[in-house]
């Protein structure tokens, strides 16, 4: 029975991804973002539970990637297309006689670059032996949390901030940046605690503590900053075995 528990959490991840899509297509981006958060928690604990119970299987690995493709591949792409579409549908910005409108109708679909590069990221992860104890490139849940935080920030803050976040060039730039980070040869530590000792988990403890401070003080706006912090904490130290990371010989220096 215990060997099925991690897969049950993976299925919960998938279910939350499907529910997130349902609400997002109905225009309920905030509700969809909350389901993304639940999916991320389920995704974290399915691996943690599998390691604790010492159960693993090829089916579990494939199921995890398939669930992640929905929750952390399709969902962020759809959220980004909705945000870009919200800017385009503003009646004060365009009118039916605007000659630029026809060409801009395809602008929102740029958001699906995140979906495409998430698929590449997951395929690479499944076949890259360097990523057994650390990551090469931004994990798909981290990318998705950045995108899903945007509707939450819009729901909490002022109209001025809304104009900034819904700026199409900012959204397109963020899309390109996140897509590149997903497949970049960038070594990042994994949040896999083998024990609770300071030695070997130093960066993990520092990150968790600072990320909690950011989210508790800034709420949704702290999520992108926490992901940025995750990247910054990974880069200076490269990959050190004492922090629970293995050398990556193929990583550019």
MIGU-962125 format. One record per residue (C-alpha): residue number from 1; residue in three letters; x, y, z. Coordinates in Angstrom, 1 decimal, padded with zeros to 4 digits. Layout:
// MIGU-962125
<NUM Ala <X Y Z>> ...
This chain:
// MIGU-962125
<1 Unk <000.0 000.0 000.0>> <2 Unk <002.7 002.5 000.9>> <3 Unk <004.3 002.3 -002.5>> <4 Unk <001.1 003.9 -004.0>> <5 Unk <001.1 006.9 -001.6>> <6 Unk <003.6 009.0 -003.6>> <7 Unk <001.7 008.3 -006.8>> <8 Unk <-001.5 009.4 -005.1>> <9 Unk <000.1 012.7 -004.3>> <10 Unk <001.3 012.9 -007.9>> <11 Unk <-002.3 012.3 -009.1>> <12 Unk <-003.4 015.1 -006.7>> <13 Unk <-000.9 017.4 -008.4>> <14 Unk <-002.5 016.5 -011.8>> <15 Unk <-006.0 017.0 -010.5>> <16 Unk <-005.1 020.4 -009.2>> <17 Unk <-003.6 021.3 -012.6>> <18 Unk <-006.8 020.3 -014.3>> <19 Unk <-008.9 022.3 -011.9>> <20 Unk <-006.6 025.3 -012.3>> <21 Unk <-007.1 025.1 -016.1>> <22 Unk <-010.9 024.9 -015.6>> <23 Unk <-011.0 028.1 -013.5>> <24 Unk <-008.5 030.0 -015.7>> <25 Unk <-010.5 029.3 -018.8>> <26 Unk <-013.5 030.8 -016.9>> <27 Unk <-011.5 033.9 -016.2>> <28 Unk <-010.9 033.0 -012.5>> <29 Unk <-007.2 033.4 -012.6>> <30 Unk <-006.9 033.9 -008.9>> <31 Unk <-008.7 030.7 -008.0>> <32 Unk <-006.5 028.9 -010.7>> <33 Unk <-003.4 030.3 -009.0>> <34 Unk <-004.4 028.8 -005.7>> <35 Unk <-004.8 025.4 -007.3>> <36 Unk <-001.3 025.8 -008.7>> <37 Unk <000.0 026.4 -005.2>> <38 Unk <-001.7 023.1 -004.0>> <39 Unk <-000.2 021.3 -007.0>> <40 Unk <003.2 022.6 -006.1>> <41 Unk <002.9 021.4 -002.5>> <42 Unk <001.7 017.9 -003.7>> <43 Unk <004.6 017.8 -006.2>> <44 Unk <007.1 018.6 -003.4>> <45 Unk <005.7 016.0 -001.0>> <46 Unk <005.3 013.1 -003.5>> <47 Unk <009.1 013.0 -003.9>> <48 Unk <009.7 013.6 -000.2>> <49 Unk <007.4 010.7 000.6>> <50 Unk <008.9 008.4 -002.0>> <51 Unk <012.4 009.0 -000.5>> <52 Unk <011.1 008.5 003.1>> <53 Unk <009.3 005.3 002.2>> <54 Unk <012.2 004.2 -000.1>> <55 Unk <009.8 003.4 -002.9>> <56 Unk <010.4 004.3 -006.6>> <57 Unk <009.4 003.0 -009.9>> <58 Unk <009.7 003.9 -013.6>> <59 Unk <005.9 004.4 -013.6>> <60 Unk <006.1 006.9 -010.8>> <61 Unk <008.8 008.8 -012.6>> <62 Unk <006.8 009.0 -015.8>> <63 Unk <003.6 009.8 -014.0>> <64 Unk <005.3 012.7 -012.2>> <65 Unk <006.5 014.2 -015.4>> <66 Unk <003.1 013.8 -017.1>> <67 Unk <001.4 015.5 -014.1>> <68 Unk <004.1 018.3 -014.1>> <69 Unk <003.5 018.9 -017.8>> <70 Unk <-000.1 019.8 -017.1>> <71 Unk <000.3 021.7 -013.8>> <72 Unk <003.6 023.3 -014.5>> <73 Unk <003.7 023.3 -018.3>> <74 Unk <000.2 023.9 -019.8>> <75 Unk <-001.1 026.0 -016.8>> <76 Unk <001.5 028.7 -016.8>> <77 Unk <001.3 029.0 -020.6>> <78 Unk <-002.5 029.5 -020.4>> <79 Unk <-002.1 032.1 -017.6>> <80 Unk <000.4 034.1 -019.6>> <81 Unk <-001.9 034.0 -022.7>> <82 Unk <-004.8 035.2 -020.6>> <83 Unk <-002.7 038.1 -019.1>> <84 Unk <-001.5 039.1 -022.6>> <85 Unk <-005.1 038.8 -023.9>> <86 Unk <-006.4 041.1 -021.0>> <87 Unk <-004.1 043.9 -022.3>> <88 Unk <-005.2 043.3 -025.9>> <89 Unk <-008.9 043.4 -025.0>> <90 Unk <-008.8 046.7 -023.3>> <91 Unk <-011.4 048.8 -025.2>> <92 Unk <-009.6 052.1 -024.4>> <93 Unk <-006.4 050.8 -025.9>> <94 Unk <-007.8 049.6 -029.3>> <95 Unk <-010.8 050.2 -031.4>> <96 Unk <-012.2 048.1 -034.3>> <97 Unk <-010.7 050.4 -036.8>> <98 Unk <-007.1 050.1 -035.5>> <99 Unk <-005.0 048.6 -038.3>> <100 Unk <-002.6 047.2 -035.8>> <101 Unk <-005.3 045.0 -034.1>> <102 Unk <-005.2 042.2 -036.7>> <103 Unk <-001.5 041.7 -036.3>> <104 Unk <-001.7 041.8 -032.5>> <105 Unk <-004.4 039.2 -032.2>> <106 Unk <-001.7 036.5 -032.2>> <107 Unk <000.3 038.3 -029.5>> <108 Unk <-001.1 036.4 -026.5>> <109 Unk <-000.1 033.0 -027.9>> <110 Unk <003.6 033.9 -027.2>> <111 Unk <002.7 032.8 -023.7>> <112 Unk <002.8 029.2 -024.9>> <113 Unk <006.5 029.4 -025.3>> <114 Unk <006.6 028.6 -021.5>> <115 Unk <004.6 025.4 -022.3>> <116 Unk <006.9 024.4 -025.1>> <117 Unk <010.1 025.0 -023.0>> <118 Unk <008.6 023.3 -020.0>> <119 Unk <008.1 020.1 -022.2>> <120 Unk <011.8 020.4 -023.2>> <121 Unk <012.8 020.9 -019.6>> <122 Unk <010.9 017.8 -018.4>> <123 Unk <012.2 015.7 -021.2>> <124 Unk <015.8 016.8 -020.5>> <125 Unk <015.4 016.2 -016.8>> <126 Unk <014.2 012.6 -017.4>> <127 Unk <017.2 011.8 -019.4>> <128 Unk <020.0 013.9 -017.8>> <129 Unk <022.0 011.8 -015.3>> <130 Unk <023.6 015.0 -013.9>> <131 Unk <020.2 015.9 -012.3>> <132 Unk <019.9 013.2 -009.7>> <133 Unk <020.7 015.4 -006.8>> <134 Unk <020.6 018.9 -008.3>> <135 Unk <019.0 020.7 -011.1>> <136 Unk <020.3 022.1 -014.4>> <137 Unk <018.0 024.9 -015.4>> <138 Unk <015.0 026.3 -013.5>> <139 Unk <012.5 023.6 -012.3>> <140 Unk <009.1 023.9 -013.9>> <141 Unk <007.3 024.4 -010.5>> <142 Unk <009.4 027.5 -009.8>> <143 Unk <008.7 028.9 -013.2>> <144 Unk <005.0 028.3 -012.7>> <145 Unk <004.9 029.9 -009.3>> <146 Unk <006.3 033.1 -010.8>> <147 Unk <003.6 033.2 -013.5>> <148 Unk <000.8 032.2 -011.1>> <149 Unk <001.8 034.9 -008.7>> <150 Unk <001.0 037.7 -011.2>> <151 Unk <-002.9 037.3 -011.0>> <152 Unk <-002.5 037.3 -007.2>> <153 Unk <-000.5 040.5 -007.3>> <154 Unk <-003.0 042.1 -009.6>> <155 Unk <-005.8 041.1 -007.2>> <156 Unk <-004.1 042.7 -004.2>> <157 Unk <-002.5 045.8 -005.5>> <158 Unk <-003.2 049.2 -007.1>> <159 Unk <-004.2 050.1 -010.6>> <160 Unk <-000.8 051.6 -011.2>> <161 Unk <000.8 048.3 -010.6>> <162 Unk <-001.8 046.7 -012.8>> <163 Unk <-000.6 048.8 -015.7>> <164 Unk <002.9 047.7 -015.1>> <165 Unk <002.2 044.0 -014.8>> <166 Unk <-000.1 044.0 -017.8>> <167 Unk <002.5 045.8 -020.0>> <168 Unk <002.8 043.4 -022.9>> <169 Unk <006.6 044.0 -023.3>> <170 Unk <007.1 043.1 -019.7>> <171 Unk <005.0 039.9 -020.0>> <172 Unk <006.8 038.9 -023.3>> <173 Unk <010.2 039.6 -021.7>> <174 Unk <009.3 037.5 -018.7>> <175 Unk <008.0 034.7 -021.0>> <176 Unk <011.3 034.7 -022.9>> <177 Unk <013.4 034.9 -019.7>> <178 Unk <011.6 032.0 -018.0>> <179 Unk <011.6 029.9 -021.1>> <180 Unk <015.4 030.4 -021.4>> <181 Unk <016.0 029.6 -017.7>> <182 Unk <014.0 026.4 -018.0>> <183 Unk <016.6 024.9 -020.4>> <184 Unk <019.7 026.9 -019.4>> <185 Unk <022.9 025.1 -018.4>> <186 Unk <022.5 026.7 -015.0>> <187 Unk <023.3 024.6 -011.9>> <188 Unk <020.6 025.0 -009.1>> <189 Unk <020.4 023.2 -005.8>> <190 Unk <017.4 021.0 -005.2>> <191 Unk <015.2 021.3 -002.1>> <192 Unk <015.8 017.7 -001.1>> <193 Unk <016.5 017.4 002.6>> <194 Unk <018.2 014.1 003.3>> <195 Unk <018.4 015.1 007.0>> <196 Unk <017.9 018.2 009.1>> <197 Unk <021.6 018.9 009.9>> <198 Unk <023.0 022.3 009.0>> <199 Unk <026.0 020.7 007.3>> <200 Unk <025.0 019.7 003.8>> <201 Unk <021.8 021.8 003.9>> <202 Unk <023.1 025.2 004.6>> <203 Unk <021.8 026.9 001.4>> <204 Unk <018.5 025.1 001.7>> <205 Unk <017.9 026.4 005.2>> <206 Unk <018.9 029.9 004.3>> <207 Unk <016.6 029.9 001.2>> <208 Unk <013.6 028.5 003.1>> <209 Unk <014.0 031.1 005.9>> <210 Unk <014.4 034.1 003.5>> <211 Unk <011.7 032.9 001.2>> <212 Unk <009.2 032.6 004.1>> <213 Unk <010.1 036.2 005.2>> <214 Unk <009.5 037.5 001.6>> <215 Unk <006.2 035.7 001.2>> <216 Unk <004.9 036.6 004.7>> <217 Unk <005.8 040.3 004.4>> <218 Unk <005.1 040.9 000.7>> <219 Unk <002.5 038.2 000.1>> <220 Unk <002.1 037.3 -003.6>> <221 Unk <004.8 039.9 -004.6>> <222 Unk <007.3 037.9 -002.6>> <223 Unk <007.0 034.8 -004.7>> <224 Unk <008.9 036.1 -007.8>> <225 Unk <011.5 037.5 -005.4>> <226 Unk <011.8 034.1 -003.7>> <227 Unk <012.5 032.4 -007.0>> <228 Unk <015.0 035.1 -007.9>> <229 Unk <016.7 034.5 -004.5>> <230 Unk <016.7 030.7 -005.3>> <231 Unk <018.6 031.4 -008.5>> <232 Unk <021.0 033.9 -006.9>> <233 Unk <021.8 031.5 -004.0>> <234 Unk <022.7 028.8 -006.5>> <235 Unk <024.9 030.7 -008.9>> <236 Unk <027.7 032.0 -006.6>> <237 Unk <028.5 028.7 -005.0>> <238 Unk <028.2 026.7 -008.3>> <239 Unk <027.8 023.1 -007.4>> <240 Unk <029.5 022.0 -004.2>> <241 Unk <029.2 018.5 -002.8>> <242 Unk <029.1 019.9 000.8>> <243 Unk <025.8 021.6 000.0>> <244 Unk <024.3 018.3 -001.2>> <245 Unk <025.1 019.0 -004.9>> <246 Unk <027.1 016.9 -007.2>> <247 Unk <029.7 018.2 -009.8>> <248 Unk <028.3 018.8 -013.2>> <249 Unk <031.2 018.3 -015.6>> <250 Unk <029.2 019.4 -018.6>> <251 Unk <028.2 022.7 -017.2>> <252 Unk <029.9 025.7 -018.8>> <253 Unk <032.3 027.5 -016.4>> 
